[in-house]
């Protein structure tokens, strides 16, 4: 009876083992067969290549007049003429305002009279030294002349006459530079104090864009470097500019101010917002289209093609110009990289290259 039980147990065990083995055989489907059954993903491709690469430095700022000067009224008085208006173009030296000159003219006349009186006193005292002036001693004559003029106030009267003439000239306010009138402060008839600001004059024929650039990018910017300017008022048309100044100081935010002079300022005004693109050429960089780079778990990945299958490659990326991206490590020049349908692509997935 014992032998019978043993034989029966062995029989059932062999049946169970054969069933398990059959199930395992059914589960072990070769990966190659599985890939052949999956439809190939259609992808577009490009070549990774070494070439010149334009790194684009983007920055925004406000347009400023290259020259912006305040016109001051240095002489106090009533404003009797104001032949300008805001937005009007003026030339350097043009009279833009006149003050009542009556008081300045009276002071000038008094200064002339004071000078004539001082000169008369000088000539009268000079008669007492006639022999000295008729002698041939030039040094003695120069000494006496200086002493007598100083004694009779000739020098002081001459200075006061020049000051009175200057005050009369200041009754006319002249444009210090050529440009357009902005921020006009007064109207005709206003009583003006000395050193009051009449207006600002902006040299709108030449505009500058002041932008802030990251300190890490400043080494790639140099004077006279070309830049493209896109005013907010017309973002479709690029204006040409050149770098004219680089502030040698980094601010608290790690930014450096760069000045860009526009070659044309047509239909632009100071204060307008604009975007600048400064091109910094990088020679012999390994470059791929930006669409070839995807990110998985925070790391950059580029898929290449080998034997009609995708290959997962971790890469180290460098500079980015919006269309192309620099690859520092991870793939080699000449590699065929996938640029479409790569967001959910897996390693060793079958792919099919399609044309445009």
NUPAVO-232078 format. One line per field, with one value per residue: residue number from 0; chain; x, y, z of N, C-alpha, C in turn. Coordinates in steps of 0.1 Angstrom, whole numbers. Layout:
! residues N
num	NUM ...
chaine	A ...
n.xx	X ...
n.yy	Y ...
n.zz	Z ...
ca.xx	X ...
ca.yy	Y ...
ca.zz	Z ...
c.xx	X ...
c.yy	Y ...
c.zz	Z ...
! end
This chain:
! residues 356
num	0 1 2 3 4 5 6 7 8 9 10 11 12 13 14 15 16 17 18 19 20 21 22 23 24 25 26 27 28 29 30 31 32 33 34 35 36 37 38 39 40 41 42 43 44 45 46 47 48 49 50 51 52 53 54 55 56 57 58 59 60 61 62 63 64 65 66 67 68 69 70 71 72 73 74 75 76 77 78 79 80 81 82 83 84 85 86 87 88 89 90 91 92 93 94 95 96 97 98 99 100 101 102 103 104 105 106 107 108 109 110 111 112 113 114 115 116 117 118 119 120 121 122 123 124 125 126 127 128 129 130 131 132 133 134 135 136 137 138 139 140 141 142 143 144 145 146 147 148 149 150 151 152 153 154 155 156 157 158 159 160 161 162 163 164 165 166 167 168 169 170 171 172 173 174 175 176 177 178 179 180 181 182 183 184 185 186 187 188 189 190 191 192 193 194 195 196 197 198 199 200 201 202 203 204 205 206 207 208 209 210 211 212 213 214 215 216 217 218 219 220 221 222 223 224 225 226 227 228 229 230 231 232 233 234 235 236 237 238 239 240 241 242 243 244 245 246 247 248 249 250 251 252 253 254 255 256 257 258 259 260 261 262 263 264 265 266 267 268 269 270 271 272 273 274 275 276 277 278 279 280 281 282 283 284 285 286 287 288 289 290 291 292 293 294 295 296 297 298 299 300 301 302 303 304 305 306 307 308 309 310 311 312 313 314 315 316 317 318 319 320 321 322 323 324 325 326 327 328 329 330 331 332 333 334 335 336 337 338 339 340 341 342 343 344 345 346 347 348 349 350 351 352 353 354 355
chaine	A A A A A A A A A A A A A A A A A A A A A A A A A A A A A A A A A A A A A A A A A A A A A A A A A A A A A A A A A A A A A A A A A A A A A A A A A A A A A A A A A A A A A A A A A A A A A A A A A A A A A A A A A A A A A A A A A A A A A A A A A A A A A A A A A A A A A A A A A A A A A A A A A A A A A A A A A A A A A A A A A A A A A A A A A A A A A A A A A A A A A A A A A A A A A A A A A A A A A A A A A A A A A A A A A A A A A A A A A A A A A A A A A A A A A A A A A A A A A A A A A A A A A A A A A A A A A A A A A A A A A A A A A A A A A A A A A A A A A A A A A A A A A A A A A A A A A A A A A A A A A A A A A A A A A A A A A A A A A A A A A A A A A A A A A A A A A A A A A A A A A A A A A A A A A A A A A A A A
n.xx	8 20 39 23 11 33 40 17 18 42 33 13 29 46 29 21 45 51 30 36 61 53 37 56 71 53 52 77 84 104 123 130 111 89 95 94 67 56 45 67 79 74 98 116 149 182 216 242 266 299 303 303 287 261 257 230 225 201 183 165 154 152 149 171 179 209 221 210 200 194 179 186 175 194 193 173 139 111 94 92 91 85 92 89 77 66 82 91 117 150 180 215 224 203 178 156 141 132 139 127 147 152 161 187 199 200 218 240 245 251 275 292 293 306 331 340 344 363 385 389 397 421 436 439 455 477 489 506 528 542 568 580 565 573 599 624 622 608 599 594 573 553 549 540 516 500 497 484 460 448 445 426 404 400 404 386 362 362 358 333 318 320 306 281 275 274 252 231 232 223 197 186 178 195 196 214 222 215 182 151 124 114 93 85 85 75 54 47 51 56 71 105 129 164 185 165 148 141 133 138 162 163 184 172 179 198 198 201 201 198 207 205 228 236 263 278 277 290 317 316 309 318 331 317 304 280 244 209 180 147 121 93 71 72 78 84 103 137 161 194 222 250 274 283 292 303 295 318 311 295 261 240 224 238 242 252 254 249 254 238 241 218 216 197 169 143 109 110 111 126 125 109 102 124 139 170 192 222 247 269 294 304 330 335 317 300 269 233 199 175 152 160 168 156 142 147 139 151 175 194 186 195 182 196 199 204 207 180 167 160 183 192 208 225 233 256 247 254 256 226 207 181 173 192 213 242 263 281 291 285 274 287 302 285 266 233 205 174 146 118 88 100 95 82 96 113 142 159 136 117 121 111 124 112 106 105
n.yy	-12 12 16 20 45 61 59 70 97 105 104 124 146 147 155 180 194 193 208 234 239 240 263 282 281 292 318 328 348 357 387 398 389 402 429 429 426 451 482 502 534 564 587 618 629 642 653 652 676 691 726 761 780 801 817 831 860 872 901 927 961 997 1023 1051 1085 1093 1117 1137 1166 1191 1222 1251 1280 1306 1332 1352 1363 1377 1356 1364 1356 1326 1306 1278 1244 1213 1184 1197 1202 1214 1233 1233 1261 1277 1302 1296 1307 1338 1362 1391 1418 1442 1450 1438 1453 1478 1473 1467 1492 1508 1495 1502 1529 1530 1519 1539 1560 1550 1548 1574 1585 1571 1581 1607 1605 1595 1616 1627 1612 1617 1621 1596 1579 1589 1582 1558 1534 1505 1486 1500 1516 1498 1488 1510 1516 1494 1496 1521 1517 1497 1511 1529 1514 1503 1477 1462 1474 1466 1439 1438 1449 1429 1409 1421 1421 1394 1387 1400 1386 1361 1365 1355 1323 1296 1267 1239 1217 1200 1187 1173 1190 1183 1178 1205 1231 1257 1286 1315 1346 1337 1340 1335 1318 1319 1295 1277 1248 1248 1230 1197 1186 1163 1142 1127 1116 1098 1069 1049 1017 1005 976 948 922 888 881 858 858 880 879 871 893 922 955 973 951 934 937 928 946 947 965 969 981 972 942 925 934 937 959 973 973 983 974 998 1004 989 984 984 971 948 943 940 918 902 911 929 961 969 990 997 1011 1023 1020 1032 1053 1056 1064 1058 1064 1079 1060 1040 1004 977 947 931 912 897 884 858 843 809 788 756 738 710 703 700 699 717 704 677 672 659 657 635 626 649 649 655 640 624 608 584 567 533 505 506 511 529 546 553 581 596 630 659 692 723 756 774 784 788 775 756 735 731 703 689 665 629 621 615 633 633 615 601 617 617 638 641 629 619 622 603 581 549 531 512 509 501 521 542 560 590 613 649
n.zz	0 7 -12 -34 -28 -31 -58 -69 -60 -72 -98 -100 -94 -116 -135 -127 -129 -156 -166 -155 -167 -194 -193 -187 -210 -227 -218 -222 -245 -272 -272 -296 -313 -303 -307 -335 -339 -330 -343 -362 -352 -368 -377 -380 -390 -383 -388 -365 -363 -366 -366 -372 -347 -338 -309 -292 -274 -255 -245 -228 -228 -225 -249 -254 -258 -275 -268 -242 -229 -204 -208 -193 -176 -168 -159 -138 -143 -163 -186 -218 -245 -261 -284 -290 -290 -276 -289 -311 -335 -330 -335 -326 -307 -314 -306 -280 -261 -245 -221 -202 -210 -197 -171 -171 -192 -181 -160 -175 -188 -165 -158 -179 -176 -151 -158 -176 -159 -141 -159 -166 -141 -139 -161 -153 -130 -142 -154 -134 -135 -158 -168 -162 -179 -203 -204 -214 -201 -201 -184 -160 -168 -173 -148 -134 -148 -143 -115 -112 -126 -110 -86 -93 -99 -125 -135 -120 -129 -155 -153 -142 -163 -182 -169 -167 -195 -200 -184 -198 -222 -213 -211 -233 -241 -254 -275 -263 -277 -308 -315 -303 -286 -253 -225 -217 -194 -188 -196 -217 -201 -176 -144 -138 -119 -112 -128 -134 -148 -182 -203 -218 -242 -267 -285 -309 -334 -330 -313 -283 -269 -238 -221 -199 -192 -185 -163 -169 -197 -206 -214 -240 -254 -272 -280 -307 -317 -336 -334 -332 -332 -318 -317 -294 -306 -332 -338 -358 -376 -378 -365 -371 -349 -329 -305 -282 -257 -226 -193 -167 -144 -122 -113 -83 -89 -105 -131 -161 -176 -209 -237 -267 -299 -322 -357 -372 -365 -372 -367 -341 -305 -276 -246 -254 -253 -261 -276 -276 -296 -294 -313 -308 -322 -322 -327 -345 -330 -318 -330 -327 -339 -319 -313 -311 -286 -256 -223 -196 -164 -155 -169 -199 -230 -261 -288 -310 -342 -348 -367 -376 -352 -322 -301 -269 -255 -230 -227 -225 -225 -241 -251 -262 -290 -296 -319 -325 -306 -285 -282 -257 -248 -252 -277 -310 -338 -368 -361 -365 -356 -338 -344 -342 -327 -304 -277 -261 -267 -266 -255 -280 -296 -325 -354 -381 -407 -420 -447 -453
ca.xx	0 29 45 12 10 45 38 6 23 51 25 7 40 51 18 22 58 50 21 44 71 46 33 68 75 44 55 90 84 116 121 131 97 80 98 89 53 53 47 78 76 79 106 125 162 192 229 250 278 307 302 302 274 258 250 222 223 188 182 155 157 145 156 174 186 223 224 198 205 185 181 184 174 204 191 159 131 98 95 84 90 87 89 91 67 71 83 97 132 158 194 224 226 190 172 144 133 137 135 127 161 153 170 200 204 203 230 251 248 258 289 299 296 316 344 345 348 376 395 391 406 434 443 442 466 488 496 516 540 545 583 582 559 581 612 626 622 595 595 589 561 543 546 531 503 492 494 474 447 443 441 414 393 398 404 373 352 362 352 318 312 319 295 268 272 270 238 222 232 216 182 182 182 199 197 228 224 204 174 137 120 106 90 85 80 69 46 50 46 60 83 114 140 177 189 153 148 131 129 149 164 167 190 165 185 207 192 208 194 205 202 212 232 242 277 284 277 297 330 313 304 329 327 314 298 266 232 196 171 133 112 80 61 73 86 87 114 149 170 208 228 264 277 291 297 301 297 328 306 284 252 237 217 247 239 261 247 255 248 238 237 211 221 185 160 131 97 113 111 132 116 103 109 129 146 182 198 236 252 283 298 312 336 337 310 291 255 221 187 170 142 166 171 145 147 141 143 160 188 192 188 194 180 202 194 213 200 165 162 164 193 191 221 226 243 258 244 261 248 214 204 167 171 202 219 255 264 295 295 274 273 298 299 280 255 219 197 159 141 104 82 110 92 79 104 120 155 158 123 118 118 112 127 103 111 96
ca.yy	0 23 18 25 59 68 59 79 110 108 106 138 156 149 162 195 200 194 220 246 241 244 277 290 282 301 332 333 353 364 401 401 387 412 442 428 428 465 491 512 548 573 598 626 628 652 649 659 680 702 737 774 780 814 817 843 866 880 910 937 974 1009 1032 1063 1094 1093 1129 1142 1177 1200 1236 1259 1295 1310 1345 1353 1373 1373 1349 1372 1349 1311 1302 1264 1235 1199 1177 1206 1201 1227 1232 1239 1276 1284 1308 1289 1314 1351 1369 1406 1422 1456 1451 1435 1464 1489 1469 1469 1506 1512 1490 1510 1542 1528 1517 1552 1568 1545 1551 1589 1587 1565 1590 1619 1602 1592 1629 1630 1604 1619 1618 1581 1573 1594 1576 1545 1523 1498 1478 1510 1521 1487 1487 1522 1515 1484 1502 1532 1511 1490 1521 1536 1505 1500 1462 1457 1479 1458 1426 1441 1451 1416 1402 1427 1417 1380 1386 1404 1374 1351 1367 1346 1309 1289 1252 1235 1206 1198 1176 1176 1195 1174 1182 1219 1234 1271 1293 1329 1354 1331 1346 1324 1320 1315 1280 1268 1240 1251 1218 1188 1184 1149 1139 1115 1111 1087 1063 1038 1007 1000 963 940 909 880 882 847 860 892 876 869 906 932 968 973 938 936 933 929 953 945 974 964 986 965 930 917 940 938 970 969 981 979 976 1010 1005 978 989 975 968 938 948 930 907 895 916 939 969 970 1000 994 1023 1019 1027 1040 1056 1060 1061 1054 1075 1075 1055 1027 991 969 935 930 899 899 872 855 831 798 780 742 732 699 709 692 707 718 693 664 670 657 655 624 627 660 648 656 627 625 594 582 555 522 493 509 511 541 544 563 586 608 640 671 702 736 768 772 797 787 766 746 734 726 691 688 651 620 616 619 640 624 606 604 620 618 651 641 617 614 625 591 570 540 525 500 509 502 534 543 574 596 625 660
ca.zz	0 8 -26 -43 -26 -36 -72 -72 -57 -83 -111 -100 -94 -129 -143 -123 -134 -171 -169 -152 -178 -206 -191 -188 -224 -234 -213 -227 -259 -275 -273 -310 -319 -297 -314 -348 -339 -327 -354 -361 -350 -378 -371 -389 -384 -387 -385 -355 -370 -361 -374 -365 -340 -333 -296 -291 -261 -255 -234 -231 -222 -230 -258 -248 -267 -273 -261 -236 -222 -199 -211 -181 -176 -158 -155 -134 -150 -169 -199 -227 -257 -260 -298 -292 -285 -274 -302 -322 -337 -329 -338 -316 -308 -318 -295 -277 -251 -242 -209 -203 -208 -192 -159 -175 -200 -171 -153 -185 -189 -153 -158 -189 -170 -141 -165 -181 -147 -136 -169 -165 -129 -142 -170 -145 -121 -150 -157 -124 -138 -172 -171 -161 -190 -215 -204 -222 -192 -204 -171 -151 -174 -171 -134 -130 -154 -135 -102 -114 -130 -99 -77 -98 -101 -139 -136 -114 -137 -167 -150 -140 -176 -188 -162 -172 -208 -199 -179 -209 -232 -207 -213 -245 -239 -266 -274 -261 -287 -318 -311 -301 -273 -245 -211 -216 -181 -186 -206 -218 -190 -163 -137 -137 -110 -118 -129 -136 -160 -192 -210 -222 -256 -269 -298 -314 -346 -327 -301 -277 -261 -226 -217 -188 -197 -175 -162 -176 -211 -209 -220 -254 -260 -274 -286 -321 -321 -342 -326 -338 -322 -322 -309 -291 -315 -345 -334 -370 -383 -370 -368 -369 -339 -326 -291 -280 -243 -216 -180 -161 -130 -121 -102 -72 -95 -114 -145 -166 -185 -222 -245 -282 -307 -334 -370 -377 -354 -378 -361 -327 -295 -263 -236 -260 -249 -272 -273 -284 -298 -297 -319 -304 -330 -315 -338 -344 -320 -322 -329 -332 -338 -305 -311 -309 -271 -247 -209 -188 -150 -153 -177 -213 -238 -275 -295 -323 -349 -352 -372 -376 -338 -314 -291 -258 -252 -221 -233 -218 -235 -239 -254 -270 -297 -299 -330 -324 -292 -285 -274 -252 -246 -252 -290 -319 -350 -379 -357 -370 -344 -341 -341 -340 -320 -294 -263 -254 -274 -257 -260 -289 -302 -339 -360 -396 -411 -430 -452 -451
c.xx	8 35 35 11 22 44 28 11 33 44 19 18 45 42 19 34 57 41 29 54 65 42 45 73 66 47 68 89 96 114 122 118 88 82 93 74 48 55 58 73 82 86 113 138 170 205 235 263 286 307 302 288 272 250 243 221 212 188 171 159 149 155 159 180 200 228 211 203 193 188 177 183 182 201 176 152 118 101 86 83 93 83 90 78 73 71 89 112 139 172 203 226 213 184 158 136 140 131 134 141 162 162 184 206 208 216 242 255 255 273 297 303 307 330 349 351 362 387 399 400 420 442 447 454 479 496 507 528 544 559 586 577 566 595 612 625 608 590 589 575 550 539 536 517 494 488 483 460 440 438 428 402 390 396 390 361 351 356 337 311 310 307 282 264 268 255 228 221 223 201 177 187 184 200 211 232 213 196 159 134 111 104 92 78 72 61 51 44 50 72 92 125 153 179 176 154 137 125 141 150 170 172 184 170 194 202 201 198 202 199 210 215 238 257 284 285 286 310 328 309 316 324 326 308 284 255 220 187 156 125 99 69 61 83 90 99 126 157 184 213 242 266 287 297 293 304 307 324 294 274 249 230 226 246 249 253 256 247 250 233 230 216 209 175 146 119 99 114 119 121 108 110 113 137 159 187 212 241 266 287 307 317 337 331 302 277 245 209 181 160 147 168 158 151 139 147 153 173 185 195 186 192 187 196 206 205 184 159 168 174 193 205 220 237 245 257 252 251 236 210 189 163 180 208 233 256 279 300 283 272 285 293 295 269 241 210 182 154 126 100 92 107 89 86 112 133 152 143 125 114 118 114 118 109 101 83
c.yy	12 26 24 40 67 70 70 94 114 111 121 149 158 156 177 201 202 206 233 249 246 259 286 292 292 316 337 336 360 379 405 400 397 425 441 430 442 473 500 526 556 585 606 627 640 646 658 663 691 714 750 776 794 813 831 847 875 889 921 950 985 1017 1045 1072 1094 1105 1134 1153 1186 1214 1244 1274 1300 1323 1347 1364 1368 1367 1357 1365 1334 1305 1287 1257 1221 1192 1184 1203 1214 1223 1238 1254 1284 1289 1301 1296 1328 1357 1384 1411 1436 1458 1448 1446 1475 1486 1471 1483 1512 1507 1497 1523 1541 1526 1531 1561 1563 1548 1566 1592 1582 1575 1603 1616 1599 1604 1632 1622 1605 1616 1603 1574 1577 1588 1563 1533 1516 1491 1488 1514 1510 1486 1498 1521 1505 1489 1512 1526 1504 1500 1527 1527 1501 1485 1457 1462 1471 1445 1427 1443 1438 1408 1407 1422 1402 1378 1390 1392 1363 1353 1360 1332 1302 1274 1247 1224 1206 1186 1181 1180 1185 1181 1197 1223 1247 1275 1308 1336 1349 1339 1334 1328 1315 1300 1271 1260 1244 1239 1208 1187 1170 1148 1127 1110 1099 1082 1052 1030 1002 987 957 926 901 881 870 848 872 890 874 882 915 944 966 960 941 931 935 935 951 954 967 968 979 953 922 922 942 951 967 979 976 983 988 1011 993 984 979 971 958 943 937 918 899 899 928 948 971 981 997 1006 1018 1027 1035 1041 1060 1055 1056 1066 1070 1071 1042 1015 984 957 935 916 901 885 870 842 822 789 765 736 720 703 700 702 706 707 679 661 669 655 644 625 638 660 649 643 630 610 594 569 545 510 494 509 524 537 556 567 598 618 652 683 715 748 765 785 797 778 754 746 727 714 690 674 642 613 621 626 630 615 611 605 621 631 652 628 611 616 613 579 562 536 513 498 509 515 533 558 578 609 636 658
c.zz	0 -5 -35 -41 -32 -51 -76 -70 -68 -96 -111 -100 -108 -138 -140 -129 -149 -174 -166 -163 -191 -205 -192 -202 -231 -230 -219 -242 -262 -277 -288 -317 -315 -305 -329 -350 -337 -340 -352 -360 -361 -372 -383 -382 -389 -383 -374 -362 -363 -371 -366 -360 -334 -320 -295 -277 -262 -243 -238 -223 -228 -239 -251 -259 -264 -266 -255 -226 -217 -203 -199 -184 -165 -152 -150 -142 -156 -183 -209 -241 -255 -274 -300 -286 -283 -287 -313 -323 -337 -332 -327 -318 -311 -305 -292 -267 -249 -229 -211 -200 -201 -181 -163 -184 -191 -164 -163 -187 -177 -153 -168 -183 -159 -147 -170 -170 -142 -146 -168 -153 -132 -151 -162 -136 -129 -154 -146 -126 -152 -176 -171 -174 -203 -215 -212 -214 -193 -191 -161 -155 -171 -157 -130 -136 -147 -122 -102 -118 -118 -88 -80 -102 -116 -141 -131 -123 -150 -165 -148 -153 -183 -182 -166 -186 -209 -194 -190 -219 -226 -207 -225 -242 -252 -264 -273 -271 -297 -313 -311 -287 -266 -231 -209 -203 -179 -198 -207 -207 -177 -157 -133 -127 -117 -117 -129 -149 -170 -199 -212 -237 -259 -284 -303 -327 -343 -313 -296 -270 -250 -221 -206 -193 -186 -175 -169 -191 -215 -216 -235 -261 -261 -281 -301 -326 -326 -333 -334 -328 -327 -312 -306 -301 -329 -343 -347 -378 -374 -375 -364 -358 -337 -311 -289 -266 -234 -202 -173 -147 -131 -110 -92 -77 -105 -129 -148 -176 -198 -230 -260 -289 -319 -346 -376 -366 -359 -370 -346 -318 -283 -253 -241 -255 -262 -267 -282 -285 -303 -301 -314 -311 -321 -326 -335 -331 -326 -319 -334 -331 -323 -302 -309 -294 -264 -233 -202 -174 -148 -161 -192 -221 -253 -280 -308 -329 -352 -356 -371 -362 -331 -304 -281 -255 -242 -227 -223 -228 -231 -242 -263 -277 -301 -310 -330 -310 -293 -277 -270 -251 -247 -266 -299 -331 -361 -374 -362 -358 -347 -336 -339 -333 -310 -280 -255 -260 -264 -263 -268 -294 -317 -345 -375 -399 -422 -435 -449 -458
! end
